[in-house]
Amino acid sequence: MKEQRYAAIRLYKELHRIGRDYPNPKYEFHRKLRGMFEKNRHLTDPVEIDKKLAFGEYIKKETLSLISLSKYREMKRRYGGDT
C-alpha cells in the first residue's frame, strides 16, 4: 500500500511538471489533474489503484506525445514546410 502511495505521488509530480508545457493554456491542465487525483483519493483496493496508476502512465505518454507534436508543428510553421 505504501509503494502505491509513493507511485501515485511520483506520477502526480511528473504530470504536474509535464503540464507546464501543455500547448493549450485554456485547457487548465493542472486544475483537471488535481481534480482527477482528488476524485480517486478514496480508493483502497490495491487492484483498482494499480489500474488507475496504469491509466495515469498512459495519460503521461499521451501528453508527452501531444507536446512533442505541438513543438514539431511550431518548428515547421516557423521554418517552413514544403517550399
Secondary structure as GFF3:
##gff-version 3
##sequence-region A 1 83
A	DSSP	alpha_helix	2	19	.	.	.	ID=ss1
A	DSSP	three_ten_helix	25	27	.	.	.	ID=ss2
A	DSSP	alpha_helix	29	39	.	.	.	ID=ss3
A	DSSP	alpha_helix	46	79	.	.	.	ID=ss4
###
